[in-house]
Amino acid sequence: MIELNRAVAIAMAESPQAGLDAMDRIDALDEYVHMHAARADLLRRLERREEARAAYRRALELTPSPVEQSFLERRLAEIDGGSGEE
């Protein structure tokens, strides 16, 4: 989880691509919902919509939280609607 936090910090300080590059080097968090949600957000910001959709869907598979599901579904709908807004 420390490496994920580091990758998010890199994305904020440098660029979404730099954060994504750092995130892609993390091996152990495939079952962690927030890894996929954060990755999806960076991909969305980079307008890599297909990859963002897949990451949002993976995050949806992993979360039991209705609140998180609702948030992730809204983000996915934004992509499906073609919106790149934050």
Secondary structure, 3 states (H helix, E strand, C coil): CHHHHHHHHHHHHCCHHHHHHHHHCCCCCCCCHHHHHHHHHHHHHCCCHHHHHHHHHHHHHHCCCHHHHHHHHHHHHHHHCCCCCC
